[in-house]
C-alpha cells in the first residue's frame, strides 16, 4: 500500500470520527399513556355555602382571584366590596371548588382527595366526553386526605393500579388533572424523594415529585411509565400558591387501604402502638452505638397502650416491623396504621446497644379527643425552687409537684436558664425537663450532678427531655 493510500484511509477514518453525531438519551413518549388513561380521569366541582366576611367581587373580578395573582400588592379597601348573601340575610355565599378524581370501578366509584369534597353541598363530576353526573360521598378520611365518591353509571373506563413501593427516585411519572379548572391537563416529571413526612400527616409517607401540580390537580392520579396509578396528587409546597417544583402525592397502597375500608365499613380504622417517635440523627446514632442512622427512635410510650403493655421503652430504636425495615421514623406510623386491629406484629429493636425482638398486638387508633387525653399534656411553667444548682453550665431546679402530677411522672429536673458556653447549648433549651441521661432517670438535681461528674469526655450520650407537649432525645457531649 502506498503512503498516499494509507494517508487517505486514515483521513477518512478520522473524518468519520469527527462528524459522527452525538446521540442523546431519548425522553419517554407519554402520548399512548395519556390516550389510554385520559377517559378515566374526571373533573370534580363542588358547591359550598361559606360565611361571607367581606364581599365577593371587585369590579366583576372575584376577590380570591385578585389575591391569587397580586397577593397583598392589590389591597381591597374594607367596605369597597359589598357583602353578598343568599337573600335571607344570613351573610353566606356559594363558593365553587375544583379538583380531580379517577375512576376505579366501571360502576362509578371515583377516588379523590378528602379536601376536595369536604363540606360540599353538591358534587358534580365531569367526564372527558363532557357528560356531567352528580356524585355522592361514600366516605372520606381526613388523616390520609382520601375520599371515595360514586356516580350512577355503568361501563366506565377505569385506571390500572400499580405499586408505589416499587417506585425509584429519578423515575419518570406523569399527572393528569384540572389545574385552575383547565381539564385534562398533562404534566410530567420525576420522583424526587420517597417517604416524606409532612406536618400533621404522620400516617402518609408522601411521594415527592417535581411534576407541575397546581390548585385543581388535587385528587388526580400520578402515573408511572407503565400507565399504572402509583399515587394521588395531594399537596404542593409553595409560597405563591402555585407550582414551585415541590409536589406531594399519597402512595396508592395507603390510599386504597383507606378506600377499601370506606367501601366496606364506611370509615377507616387504623392500627395503633401508642408511641411518640423521632428521627435518628447521626449524633444520636453514635450515642446509641449504631453504625449508621436508621429506624424510629421511641421518645415516649403512652400509658395503657399496646406498646406499654408489650414492654417497649423510651430509647428503643425500632428497626423493622414483621421483617419490613424501618429506615426513617416517618415509615413507622403508616406501616402500623395499615396493620389490621388485633393482629400481633413482630418488632425488631435496639435497646441500649442490644438487639431484641418483641411481639405487640395492635389496637385501634383512638379518636383525637381520647388520644389527646391519653397523651400527657406537657407544661414547662412553674416556680423555681431554692435548691437550684449550676450543672454543665446551666441552672437546673427540681421539678415541681404540680408538674409531676400533670405529667404523671415522679422524676425529672427542669432547666431554668442556660449560661453562655454551657455544654447543654448543643440542643437543650430553657424550660426543658430533663428525664434521663445515658438511660439513667434523674430523680433529683443531685443525681444529675453526680452523673455529670462521671460522664466520659468526647463521647455522645443520649439524653431524654420533655419540650412543649412531647418527649424527645438529644445528644449530650462532654468536652
C-alpha positions as CSV (number, residue, x, y, z in Angstrom):
1,X,0.0,0.0,0.0
2,X,1.3,3.4,-1.0
3,X,1.9,6.1,1.6
4,X,-0.8,8.2,-0.2
5,X,-3.4,5.5,0.1
6,X,-2.5,4.9,3.7
7,X,-2.8,8.6,4.5
8,X,-6.2,8.8,2.6
9,X,-7.6,5.9,4.6
10,X,-6.5,7.5,7.9
11,X,-8.0,10.8,6.9
12,X,-11.4,9.2,6.0
13,X,-11.4,7.3,9.3
14,X,-10.6,10.5,11.2
15,X,-13.4,12.3,9.4
16,X,-15.9,9.7,10.3
17,X,-15.0,10.1,14.0
18,X,-15.3,13.8,13.8
19,X,-18.6,14.1,12.0
20,X,-20.4,11.2,13.8
21,X,-23.3,12.9,15.6
22,X,-23.7,12.6,19.3
23,X,-26.8,10.5,20.1
24,X,-28.7,12.0,23.1
25,X,-30.7,9.9,25.5
26,X,-34.3,9.5,24.4
27,X,-37.0,11.1,26.5
28,X,-40.1,9.0,27.2
29,X,-43.2,9.3,25.0
30,X,-46.3,9.8,27.1
31,X,-48.8,10.0,24.2
32,X,-50.0,6.4,24.4
33,X,-50.2,6.6,28.2
34,X,-52.4,9.7,28.0
35,X,-54.6,8.3,25.2
36,X,-55.2,5.1,27.2
37,X,-56.0,6.8,30.6
38,X,-57.4,10.2,30.0
39,X,-61.0,9.0,29.9
40,X,-60.7,7.5,33.4
41,X,-59.7,10.9,34.9
42,X,-62.5,13.2,35.8
43,X,-63.0,16.8,36.8
44,X,-64.8,17.4,40.1
45,X,-66.6,20.6,41.0
46,X,-68.3,21.2,44.4
47,X,-70.6,23.9,45.7
48,X,-70.2,25.0,49.3
49,X,-72.0,27.6,51.4
50,X,-69.5,29.6,53.5
51,X,-69.8,32.6,55.8
52,X,-69.2,35.8,53.8
53,X,-67.0,38.1,55.8
54,X,-66.2,40.9,53.3
55,X,-67.9,40.6,49.9
56,X,-67.0,38.7,46.8
57,X,-66.3,40.8,43.7
58,X,-64.4,43.9,42.8
59,X,-65.5,45.4,39.5
60,X,-66.6,41.9,38.5
61,X,-63.3,40.2,39.4
62,X,-63.5,37.7,42.3
63,X,-61.5,38.7,45.4
64,X,-60.0,35.3,45.6
65,X,-58.6,35.6,42.0
66,X,-57.1,39.0,42.8
67,X,-55.4,37.7,45.9
68,X,-54.1,34.7,44.0
69,X,-52.3,36.8,41.4
70,X,-51.5,40.0,43.3
71,X,-51.4,38.9,46.9
72,X,-51.3,41.9,49.3
73,X,-49.9,44.1,46.5
74,X,-53.5,44.8,45.5
75,X,-55.3,45.5,48.7
76,X,-59.1,45.8,48.6
77,X,-60.3,48.6,50.9
78,X,-62.7,47.4,53.6
79,X,-66.2,48.2,52.6
80,X,-65.3,48.7,48.9
81,X,-66.8,45.2,48.2
82,X,-70.4,44.8,49.1
83,X,-71.4,41.7,51.1
84,X,-73.3,39.1,49.2
85,X,-75.7,36.8,51.0
86,X,-78.2,34.3,49.9
87,X,-81.1,36.6,50.1
88,X,-82.2,35.8,53.6
89,X,-79.7,37.9,55.4
90,X,-77.5,35.0,56.6
91,X,-74.4,36.5,55.1
92,X,-73.5,33.3,53.3
93,X,-72.4,32.8,49.7
94,X,-71.9,29.8,47.5
95,X,-68.3,29.0,46.5
96,X,-67.2,26.7,43.8
97,X,-64.2,24.4,44.3
98,X,-62.4,22.4,41.6
99,X,-60.5,19.2,41.8
100,X,-59.7,16.0,40.1
101,X,-60.5,12.3,40.6
102,X,-60.0,8.9,38.8
103,X,-62.4,6.0,38.2
104,X,-61.6,2.8,40.0
105,X,-64.6,0.7,39.0
106,X,-66.9,0.5,36.0
107,X,-70.0,1.1,38.1
108,X,-69.0,4.6,39.1
109,X,-66.6,4.6,42.2
110,X,-64.2,7.5,42.0
111,X,-61.2,8.3,44.2
112,X,-60.2,11.9,45.1
113,X,-58.9,13.9,48.0
114,X,-60.9,14.5,51.2
115,X,-60.2,18.2,51.0
116,X,-61.8,18.4,47.5
117,X,-65.2,17.2,48.7
118,X,-65.2,18.2,52.4
119,X,-68.3,20.1,53.4
120,X,-69.7,20.1,49.9
121,X,-73.4,20.6,49.4
122,X,-73.2,19.4,45.8
123,X,-70.6,17.4,43.8
124,X,-70.6,17.4,40.0
125,X,-68.4,15.0,38.1
126,X,-67.5,16.0,34.5
127,X,-66.1,13.3,32.2
128,X,-63.8,13.5,29.2
129,X,-66.8,13.4,26.8
130,X,-68.2,16.4,28.7
131,X,-71.0,14.4,30.3
132,X,-71.8,15.6,33.8
133,X,-73.2,13.5,36.7
134,X,-74.0,14.3,40.3
135,X,-71.9,12.3,42.8
136,X,-72.5,11.3,46.4
137,X,-69.8,10.8,49.1
138,X,-69.4,7.2,50.2
139,X,-66.9,8.1,52.8
140,X,-63.9,10.3,53.5
141,X,-60.8,10.1,55.6
142,X,-59.2,13.4,56.7
143,X,-56.0,11.8,58.1
144,X,-54.9,10.4,54.7
145,X,-56.8,13.0,52.7
146,X,-58.6,10.3,50.7
147,X,-62.3,10.3,49.7
148,X,-64.5,7.8,47.8
149,X,-67.4,9.2,45.8
150,X,-69.9,7.5,43.4
151,X,-71.9,8.4,40.4
152,X,-74.8,6.3,38.9
153,X,-73.2,4.8,35.8
154,X,-72.1,1.6,34.2
155,X,-69.3,0.5,31.8
156,X,-67.0,3.4,32.8
157,X,-63.3,3.2,31.8
158,X,-61.0,2.6,34.9
159,X,-57.4,3.1,35.7
160,X,-54.9,0.4,36.5
161,X,-53.4,0.5,39.9
162,X,-49.7,0.0,40.5
163,X,-47.4,-0.2,43.5
164,X,-45.7,2.9,44.8
165,X,-43.3,0.7,46.8
166,X,-41.6,-0.2,43.5
167,X,-41.1,3.4,42.5
168,X,-37.5,4.6,42.4
169,X,-36.1,8.1,42.9
170,X,-35.4,9.6,39.5
171,X,-38.2,7.6,37.8
172,X,-40.4,9.3,35.3
173,X,-44.0,10.0,36.4
174,X,-47.0,11.8,34.9
175,X,-50.1,13.6,36.2
176,X,-53.4,14.2,34.6
177,X,-55.7,16.8,36.3
178,X,-57.6,20.1,36.2
179,X,-55.2,22.8,37.4
180,X,-57.1,26.1,37.8
181,X,-60.1,24.3,36.1
182,X,-58.2,23.5,32.9
183,X,-59.5,20.0,32.3
184,X,-57.3,17.1,31.1
185,X,-54.0,18.9,31.6
186,X,-51.0,16.6,31.5
187,X,-47.7,17.4,33.3
188,X,-44.6,15.2,33.7
189,X,-41.5,15.0,35.9
190,X,-39.6,12.6,38.1
191,X,-39.8,11.1,41.6
192,X,-37.7,13.5,43.7
193,X,-37.9,11.6,47.0
194,X,-40.0,9.0,48.9
195,X,-41.3,8.6,52.4
196,X,-41.6,12.3,53.0
197,X,-43.3,13.2,56.3
198,X,-45.1,16.5,56.4
199,X,-46.5,18.3,59.4
200,X,-49.8,16.8,60.6
201,X,-49.5,14.0,58.1
202,X,-47.8,11.3,60.1
203,X,-49.8,8.5,58.5
204,X,-48.8,9.3,54.9
205,X,-45.3,8.6,53.6
206,X,-45.6,11.1,50.7
207,X,-44.0,10.7,47.3
208,X,-42.2,13.9,46.4
209,X,-42.1,14.8,42.7
210,X,-41.2,17.8,40.5
211,X,-44.4,17.3,38.5
212,X,-46.2,20.6,38.0
213,X,-49.1,20.4,40.4
214,X,-51.4,23.4,41.0
215,X,-54.8,24.0,42.7
216,X,-57.3,21.9,40.8
217,X,-54.9,18.9,40.4
218,X,-55.8,17.7,43.9
219,X,-57.2,14.2,43.9
220,X,-55.8,13.4,40.4
221,X,-53.7,10.3,39.6
222,X,-49.9,10.1,39.4
223,X,-48.9,7.5,36.7
224,X,-45.7,5.6,36.2
225,X,-44.5,4.8,32.7
226,X,-46.4,1.5,32.7
227,X,-49.6,3.5,32.8
228,X,-50.4,2.5,36.4
229,X,-51.6,4.8,39.2
230,X,-48.9,4.9,41.9
231,X,-50.2,7.9,43.8
232,X,-52.8,10.6,44.4
233,X,-51.7,14.2,43.9
234,X,-52.5,15.9,47.2
235,X,-50.3,18.8,48.2
236,X,-47.8,21.4,47.0
237,X,-45.2,23.4,48.8
238,X,-45.5,26.9,47.7
239,X,-45.1,30.5,48.9
240,X,-47.0,31.8,46.0
241,X,-49.9,29.4,45.8
242,X,-48.6,27.9,42.6
243,X,-46.1,25.2,41.4
244,X,-42.5,25.6,42.7
245,X,-41.1,22.1,42.0
246,X,-42.3,20.5,45.2
247,X,-45.3,18.3,44.8
248,X,-46.5,15.6,47.2
249,X,-48.6,12.5,46.3
250,X,-50.3,9.9,48.6
251,X,-48.9,6.4,47.8
252,X,-51.6,4.3,46.2
253,X,-51.3,1.5,48.7
254,X,-52.0,3.9,51.6
255,X,-54.9,5.4,49.6
256,X,-56.5,2.2,48.6
257,X,-56.3,0.8,52.1
258,X,-58.4,3.7,53.1
259,X,-60.7,3.3,50.1
260,X,-61.3,-0.4,50.8
261,X,-62.2,0.3,54.4
262,X,-64.5,3.1,53.4
263,X,-66.2,0.9,50.8
264,X,-66.5,-2.0,53.3
265,X,-67.2,-0.2,56.6
266,X,-67.9,3.5,55.8
267,X,-64.9,4.6,57.8
268,X,-61.2,3.9,58.3
269,X,-59.8,2.1,61.3
270,X,-56.0,2.3,61.9
271,X,-53.6,0.3,63.9
272,X,-52.0,2.0,66.9
273,X,-48.9,1.3,69.1
274,X,-49.1,4.3,71.4
275,X,-45.6,5.7,71.0
276,X,-44.1,9.0,70.1
277,X,-41.2,8.6,67.7
278,X,-38.4,10.8,66.3
279,X,-35.7,10.6,63.7
280,X,-32.4,9.0,64.5
281,X,-29.8,11.7,63.6
282,X,-26.1,10.9,63.0
283,X,-25.2,12.2,66.5
284,X,-28.0,10.2,68.2
285,X,-27.0,7.0,66.3
286,X,-23.4,7.5,67.6
287,X,-24.7,7.9,71.2
288,X,-26.7,4.7,70.8
289,X,-23.7,2.8,69.4
290,X,-25.2,2.3,65.9
291,X,-23.1,2.1,62.8
292,X,-25.4,4.4,60.8
293,X,-28.7,6.4,61.4
294,X,-31.8,4.3,60.8
295,X,-35.0,3.2,62.4
296,X,-37.6,5.1,64.5
297,X,-36.5,6.2,68.0
298,X,-39.1,5.8,70.7
299,X,-39.1,9.1,72.6
300,X,-42.2,8.4,74.7
301,X,-44.5,5.4,75.4
302,X,-48.0,6.4,76.4
303,X,-49.7,4.5,79.3
304,X,-52.3,1.8,78.8
305,X,-51.3,1.4,75.1
306,X,-50.2,-1.7,73.1
307,X,-46.6,-0.5,73.3
308,X,-46.7,-0.1,77.1
309,X,-48.3,-3.5,77.6
310,X,-45.7,-5.2,75.5
311,X,-42.8,-3.5,77.4
312,X,-41.5,-1.1,74.8
313,X,-39.4,1.6,76.5
314,X,-38.3,5.1,75.6
315,X,-34.9,4.9,74.0
316,X,-35.7,1.8,72.0
317,X,-35.0,2.1,68.3
318,X,-37.5,0.2,66.1
319,X,-35.6,-1.3,63.1
320,X,-38.3,-3.4,61.5
321,X,-41.9,-4.5,61.6
322,X,-42.7,-8.1,60.6
323,X,-39.4,-8.1,58.7
324,X,-40.1,-4.8,56.9
325,X,-37.2,-2.4,57.5
326,X,-38.0,1.0,59.1
327,X,-35.3,3.3,57.7
328,X,-37.0,6.6,58.9
329,X,-39.2,7.4,61.8
330,X,-41.9,8.5,59.3
331,X,-42.1,5.0,57.9
332,X,-43.4,3.5,61.2
333,X,-46.9,5.1,61.6
334,X,-48.3,4.1,58.1
335,X,-47.0,0.6,58.5
336,X,-48.7,0.2,61.9
337,X,-51.7,2.2,60.7
338,X,-52.4,-0.3,57.9
339,X,-52.0,-3.3,60.2
340,X,-55.3,-5.0,61.0
341,X,-56.5,-4.3,64.5
342,X,-56.0,-7.2,66.8
343,X,-53.1,-8.6,64.8
344,X,-49.8,-9.2,66.5
345,X,-46.7,-7.7,64.9
346,X,-43.0,-8.6,65.5
347,X,-40.8,-5.7,66.2
348,X,-37.0,-5.9,65.9
349,X,-35.5,-3.1,68.0
350,X,-32.2,-1.9,69.5
351,X,-32.2,-1.3,73.3
352,X,-29.1,0.1,74.9
353,X,-26.9,-1.5,72.2
354,X,-28.6,-4.9,72.2
355,X,-30.9,-6.3,69.5
356,X,-34.2,-7.6,70.7
357,X,-37.4,-9.0,69.2
358,X,-40.8,-8.2,70.7
359,X,-44.4,-9.0,69.8
360,X,-47.1,-6.3,70.1
361,X,-50.8,-6.7,69.5
362,X,-52.0,-3.7,67.5
363,X,-55.1,-1.9,68.8
364,X,-57.3,0.7,67.0
365,X,-56.2,4.3,66.9
366,X,-58.3,6.3,69.4
367,X,-60.1,9.4,68.2
368,X,-58.4,12.7,68.6
369,X,-60.1,13.5,71.9
370,X,-59.2,10.2,73.5
371,X,-55.7,10.3,72.1
372,X,-55.2,13.7,73.5
373,X,-56.3,12.6,76.9
374,X,-54.1,9.5,76.7
375,X,-51.0,11.5,75.8
376,X,-49.9,13.5,78.8
377,X,-50.1,17.3,78.3
378,X,-46.8,18.8,78.9
379,X,-46.2,22.1,80.8
380,X,-43.0,24.0,81.3
381,X,-44.4,26.6,83.7
382,X,-43.7,26.5,87.4
383,X,-42.0,28.3,90.3
384,X,-38.2,27.7,90.6
385,X,-37.2,26.3,94.0
386,X,-34.4,27.4,96.2
387,X,-32.4,24.2,95.7
388,X,-31.2,25.2,92.2
389,X,-27.7,24.1,91.1
390,X,-25.4,25.0,88.2
391,X,-24.6,21.9,86.3
392,X,-22.8,21.7,82.9
393,X,-23.1,25.5,82.7
394,X,-26.9,25.5,83.2
395,X,-29.1,26.3,86.1
396,X,-31.2,23.3,87.0
397,X,-34.1,23.1,89.5
398,X,-36.2,20.3,90.9
399,X,-39.4,19.5,89.1
400,X,-42.5,21.0,90.8
401,X,-45.0,18.5,92.3
402,X,-47.8,20.1,90.2
403,X,-45.9,19.4,87.0
404,X,-45.1,15.8,88.1
405,X,-48.8,15.3,88.7
406,X,-49.7,16.7,85.3
407,X,-47.1,14.6,83.5
408,X,-47.9,11.6,85.6
409,X,-44.2,11.0,86.5
410,X,-42.2,11.1,89.7
411,X,-38.8,12.1,88.4
412,X,-37.1,14.8,86.3
413,X,-35.4,18.2,86.7
414,X,-36.0,21.5,84.9
415,X,-33.5,23.7,83.1
416,X,-34.3,27.2,84.3
417,X,-31.5,29.0,82.5
418,X,-28.5,28.3,80.2
419,X,-25.3,30.2,80.6
420,X,-23.1,31.1,77.6
421,X,-20.7,28.3,76.8
422,X,-22.8,25.7,78.5
423,X,-22.4,22.1,77.5
424,X,-26.2,22.0,77.2
425,X,-26.2,24.6,74.4
426,X,-26.0,21.7,71.9
427,X,-29.7,21.3,71.9
428,X,-31.3,21.8,75.3
429,X,-33.5,24.9,75.7
430,X,-34.6,26.9,78.8
431,X,-37.7,25.3,80.2
432,X,-36.8,21.8,79.0
433,X,-37.5,19.0,81.5
434,X,-34.6,16.5,81.7
435,X,-35.8,13.0,82.3
436,X,-32.8,10.7,81.6
437,X,-29.1,10.9,80.9
438,X,-27.5,7.8,79.5
439,X,-30.7,5.8,80.3
440,X,-30.4,6.8,84.0
441,X,-33.5,8.6,85.3
442,X,-33.0,11.9,87.1
443,X,-34.8,11.6,90.4
444,X,-33.2,14.8,91.7
445,X,-30.8,17.6,90.8
446,X,-28.1,15.8,92.8
447,X,-28.4,12.7,90.6
448,X,-27.7,14.9,87.5
449,X,-24.8,16.5,89.3
450,X,-23.2,13.1,90.1
451,X,-23.8,11.8,86.6
452,X,-22.3,15.0,85.1
453,X,-19.0,14.4,87.0
454,X,-18.7,10.8,85.8
455,X,-19.7,11.1,82.1
456,X,-17.0,10.2,79.7
457,X,-15.5,13.1,77.7
458,X,-15.7,13.3,74.0
459,X,-18.5,10.7,73.7
460,X,-22.1,11.4,72.6
461,X,-24.5,10.4,75.4
462,X,-28.3,10.0,74.8
463,X,-30.4,12.5,76.9
464,X,-34.2,12.3,77.1
465,X,-36.1,15.6,77.6
466,X,-39.7,16.9,77.5
467,X,-40.2,20.0,75.5
468,X,-43.7,21.6,75.0
469,X,-46.1,18.7,74.7
470,X,-43.7,15.9,73.6
471,X,-40.7,14.0,74.7
472,X,-37.5,13.7,72.5
473,X,-33.9,12.6,72.7
474,X,-30.9,14.9,72.3
475,X,-27.2,14.0,72.1
476,X,-25.1,15.3,75.0
477,X,-21.3,15.7,74.5
478,X,-18.9,16.3,77.4
479,X,-15.8,18.1,76.1
